[in-house]
Amino acid sequence: MSTVSTAIAPTTAPRAVNGTPAKGAPSRNRMSQEIQGFRGMAALLTVVFHVWQQYYTYDRDGAHSPVPNRYANALVSLEVIDLFFVLSAYLLTLSYARAAIDGGSTRPGRVFLFRRAIRIVPLYFLAVTFVWATRNPTLPGEWSDLLHHLTFTQVFDQEQIFYTIGPTWSLSLEIMFYVALVGLGPLAVRACRPLRRRASRVAVCAVGCALLYIGPFIWIAVARYGLDIPHTEWPVYFGPQARFGGFAAGMGLAVAMIALGDRGRLDAKVAIPLRAAALVGLYMLSYSGTEAEDFPTTFYHPLSALLWILLLYSTIHVRRQGRWHSWLTARWLTGVGLASYSLFVWHEPIMLGLYNAGLLPPDGQSGFPLAVVIVLVVAVAAAAVSYWAIEYPASLLGKLKDGKGRSRDFYPEAAR
């Protein structure tokens, strides 16, 4: 899971009239809950996906999924990492898109990176160090693996990209996106400032996002069909040059939301079919990707990113909320969403620990459903503890600096 910002800017909420929100307008808290619901959904599906991978078996007759039914297998094998990328880019790009299109200022880059660091680094460093130490009880151990993970460079290592905590390869891309956004965001603001027409400023931002999306798409096409690089060359297909499309899609959604403002909100008769189309499209991508190097599998991630932004758009930019929104804002799901980063970081070590200790059912199709339940229960409980014991206290470090990045004076000299 990529980690996404906890601050939800109410950029798409209708304006209030005489202090009263427009009819049918989602409150800021409601939008925050919906995003938390998406996080929770993605985190839970990620756990199921990795248990599915763990229970995949191989023998002389070939590979065997733990879910024999092809239709059900397409559902549990659905990868949602691109949803994390899209959410992260959408939330973090909003302030830059607003400044570029409608004017205004943004926080200094050092403030942005400081807040991102206290959100990501404490839990990540603690988890990586702990898991690495338990697997390397004698020094020096696999010191290069630890170094790669602590410097967020494991995504470039063919052998160790999935070592220690496998899913955290995506955090390498998350960190790179932060650095890229700090550079590209102010650049977009400066490029749009001389333009008088709002439509021109929107066009500049939209074209920039489109180019950032197309670049990885072209890279994948050249690598697969031009250079015939196999899918097992992990840095080629997992590096930022191949996976930045998810972030670009989220940036494009932020630009669209700022550009639209209150205009063009969707009625249920439009929003519901769009959501259905997005969900069916995601399912079909998973269902049709039967071979490791066929077209749907090769371009799964850039295509799924587009479908995720369609789902988000048809959820956020609506006139009224319905059953879909009620489900997204269910307390149990938003609770999982609150601790989704901890769940993302800890679920694989917990799964492997339970498996190696013989606390999960044996391999095979019969053991998979129970394994999913056990891992989910233990991992969600551990994530809740991790959030309140590590994530939340670390977030309080944000109070050390003010909005301009200056150190706060907690003991100002008494006024005379």
N, C-alpha and C positions, 0 to 999 in steps of 0.2 A: 504494500500500500504505500502509495505515496502519501506523504503527510501534507495536509492542506491547511490553509490558514483558518484560524478559529474566528476571525472577524468577518462578518457578512455585511457588506455595504448595501444599504437599501436603495440601490440605484434604480431598481425596476419598480419600486412601489409608486402607485399613483400619488399625485400631490394632494395635500389636504386642502380642504376648502373651509375657511373660518375655523381652523383648528380641528376639523373633523375629517378623518381619512375618507377618501373616495369609496363609494359603495363597491364592495367586492374586492377591495385592495388587500393584499396579503400584508400582515404586519411584519416588521423587521424580525421579531422573534419567531414568527411563523416561517419565514424564509430560512432563518438559521436552523430551525428544527428540520425542515425539508432537506437541507444540505447534510445535516447530521444523519438523517435517515438514509440518504444515499451512501454516506460513509459506512454506516452500519451494515447495509445490504452488501456493499462491496467487500467489506472485511469478512463477513460470514461466508460469502461465496468463495473468497480466496482460501479460507480454511478448508472448505469442502474440496476445492480443486487440488490442494496439496495432499490431502488424504487420498484422493483419487490417484494422484501420481504415485504415492507411496505404495498403494495396493495394486498397481499395474504389474503384472507378472510376465516373465519372458521365459520361454523354453524352446526346445528344438522345433516345436510346431509354430513358433512365432510369438507375437505379443498378444496379451489377453487383458482386456479392460475388466475392472471389477464390476462394471455394470454391463451385462450382456445385451440389454435392449439398446439398439442404436439410438432411438429417439431420446431415451432417458440419459444415455451416455453423453449426448450432445449438450444436455442441460448441465450436468455436473462437471463437464470438462470445459465449460465456458470460462475463458480468461477475462478478468475484469481490471487488470492493471491499468489499462488505458483510461478507465473511469477515474482512477486516482489522479492520473496525469492531467486529465481534462479539468477536474474539479480544482486542483491546485492552481493551474494556469488561469482559469477563469477568475477565481477569487483574488489572486494576487495581481492580476492585470487590470482590474477594474479601476483602481486609482490612477494608473498611468493612462488608460483609455479616456477617462473623464478629463484629465488634465490636457491631453492632446486634442480632444474634440471640443470640449466646452471651456477650456482655460482653467487656470488655477495652478496650484503647486502640488508637489509630491514630497514625501518624506525623503531626507537624504539617504543615499545608498548605504551608508554605514549603519543607519538606524534600521533599515530594512534587513540587512544581513545580520545585525545583532539579534533582532527579534526572531529571525528564522533559525539562528544558531541555538538560542535557548529553547526553541521548540523541538529541534531535531537532535542536537548533539548529546545532551546529558543521558537520555535513555539509550540512545544508540551506542555510545561509548561504553556505558555500563554493561549493556547486554552483550555486545561483541566481546569485550574483555572477559566477562564471566564465562560465556560459552566457549571461547577459545581456551581459557585456562582449564576448564574441565576436560577438554579434549586433548590438551597438551600438558599433562601433569608433570613432565620433566622438561627442563630447559635444555637447549634453546627452543625446542618445538618448531612448529611451522611458522617461524617469525615473519617470513615474507607475506604469509596469509594475513597475519595480524596487521602488518604495516599497510597492506593494500586496503583492508577494511577501515582502518582508522584514518586513512587519507582519502577515502571514498573513490579509490581507483580500481577496485576489484573488477569493475565492468570491462576493463581493458585487458584482463588476464585470462587467457584461454583455459588454464588449468584451475585457477582458484576463484573464478567468478562466482561460483555457487557454494564456496566453502563457508565454514563457521555458521552463518545464518543466511541460507540461500536466497530468500526473497529480498534481502537488503541490497541486491544489485541495483534495484530501482531507486534507492536513495542516492546512489552515485549520480543518476540522471537528475534527480530532484535538486541536488546541490548545484549541479552545472546549470540547471534552469534558473536558479536564483541569481547566479552570477551573470548569466546572459540577460536576464530581465533587468537587472540593475544597469546594464549597459544599453540595452535596446529601448527601454522605457523612456529615459530622458532624451535619447536620440529622436524618438518619435515625437515627443513633445516639442523639441526644438524645430524639427522639420515641419510640423503643422502650424507653428506660431505665425509665420508670415502669411498663411493662407486665409483670405477673408471669408470665403464661403465654407459653411459647416460641411456641406456635402463633399467638398474637396478634402477636408481634414479626415472625414470618415473614409473616403476612398484611399487615402495614403495609408491609414492604419490597416484597412482591410487588405490592401495589396501586400503590405508587409507580412501580415499573418499568412496569406495565401502562399507567398514565396517560402516562408518558413515551413509550411506544410508540404509543399511540392518537393522541396529539396530531399528530405528523407525518402519520399516515394520514389524519386528518380534513383537515389542511391541503392535502394533495395532492388529495383528493376535491373540496374546495371550489374550489381553483385550476383544476382541470381541468374539472369538470362544472358548477360554480356560476358561476365567472367566465370560463370558456372561455379561459384563458391558454394559449397555445401552448407546446409542449415546448421550444422554442428560447429561451424566457426563462430563461436558465441560473440566475440567482440565485434564482428562484422554486423551482426543482426540485432545485437542488444545494446550497442554503443549509442551515443547521442546522435550520431549521423544517421542512424536508422530509426530511432525511437522518438526523436524530437517532434514528430508529427502530432502526437497526442497533446503535447504542450501547445503547439501552434493552433490546434483546433480549439482548445480552451481559451487561448488568447483571442481568437476570432469570435468566440461566443461573447466574451467580455466587450469587444468592440461593438458587436451587434446590439447588445443590451443597452449600452450607453447611447448608441446612435438612435435606437428606437425610443428610448425613454418610456413615456406612457402610451405611445402610439402602437397600434396593431396588436393589442392584446387578443389572445385567442379565446373564442367561445368553445364550449365543451364539444360541439359537433365537429370542430377542427382539431382541437387539442387531443381528444381521445384517439382518433385515427392515426395521428402523428406518433403518439406514444406506442400504439399497437404496432405501427410500421417499424419503429425503432427496435422494439423488443423482438419482433419476428425476424427482422434483419440480423440482429445479433445472434439469435438462435440459429438461423440458416447459415451464417458464417461458421459457427461451431459445427453444425451438422454436416456441411459440405466439405469441410477440411479433413478428408479421409487420409490423405498422404502428406508426408512431412514437407514436400516441396511442390505441392500443387498450388494453383493460383490463389484459392481462398486462404490457404495457410500462409503462403508467402506474404500476402498483403493484408493479413488479418488485422494487424494492429492499426495501420493508418485508416483502414475502412471502418473498423469498430469505433475509432475515435470520432468519426463523423456521425455514426449512429448514436453514440453517447451524447454528443452535443444536441442532436435532434431531440433526444429524450429529455435532456435538461431544459432545453428551450421550451418544449411543450409542457413542461411542469412549472417553470418559473414565470413565463410570460403569458399568464392567463387572466381572465376576468374573474373567475370564481374557482374556489377549490372544491374538490369532490372526494369521492372515495379513495382515489389514488393518493391524494394529499393526506387524507386521514390515516391511511396505512403508513405513509412515509413518516408521519409525525407521531406514530405510536410510541408510547413511552419506552417500551422495551427495546425498540429499534434505535431510537435516538440515544438511549443509554449505551448501547453497543457502539454507536457512532462516536460518542464522546471518548470512549476508550479504544477507538479503532486503531490508532497508531501503536499502542501497546499490544493490542491483539495481533497486528501485523508483524511486529517484531518478535513476539514470544511464541507464536503458535507452532512454528516449525521445530524449534528446540524442544518444546513440550511434546509434540507428536513423536519425534524421534526418541526422546527419553522414555516415553510410555511404551513405545514399540520395542526398544532394546531391552526394557525391563520385563517384557512379557506381559504387560498390562493391557495390551490391545489384542483383539481376536487375531488368529493366524491369517496368513495371506489367503486370498481367495475371494470369490464373489459373495460367499455367505457371510464373511466377516466384515465386509466393507461398511454396511449400514450402521452396525453397532460401533465400529471404529469412529465413524463420523460423529456420532452422538457423544461418545466419550471424550474425544478431542475437543469438540465444541464446548462441552460443559467445563472441562478443566481449563481450557485456554481462555474462555470468557471470564471465568472467575479470577484467573491470574492477571488478566488484562485490567480488570477493575482495581485490583490491589496495586498494580503497577502504575495506573493512572494517578491514584490518590497519593501513592508513596513517592513517585518519581516525577511524573509529568507535571502535575499541578504545582508542587513546590518549585520545580524548575521554572515554571511560567512566571512565578513571582519575581524572578530576576529582572523581568522587564521593567519593574519599578525603579531599577537603578539608574535609568536614563529617561530624560524627558523627550518630548516629541521632536526636538531638534538634535538629539543624540548627545546632549550634554549630561554629565553626571549630576544626579540630583543631590541637593544639599539637604540632608535629613535633619541637620542641626544648624539652621541658619542663626546667625548672630542676632541676639535679641535687639529689636528696634529701640533706639534711644530717643 
